[in-house]
Amino acid sequence: MTLSSASGSPAAGSPVPIGVTVNGTEHEFAAPLTVRELLQRLELPCQGVALAVDGAVFPKSRWDEPVGRGWEIDVLTAVQGG
């Protein structure tokens, strides 16, 4: 739920929610968070996974950067097969 002023825009001083899509599911967060915090909040593993943001590999060295609004994030796991 977003607080809005009479004009329909977010109320002054209110944080604007950050909307992202993770593995095809939309999520909204009230406060900024890093990629690593996002994974923890969604109870997704931080080990043995790779991330793609908007279709491009997102290296683990950047997981402490803030999540951007509107990002489409895919959490990928390696699967062994025979």
Buried (B, 14 or more C-beta within 10 A) or exposed (E): EEEEEEEEEBEEEEEEBBEBBBEEEEBEBEEEBBBBBBBEEBEBEEEEBEBEBEEEEBEEEEBEEEBEEEBBBBBEEEEEEE
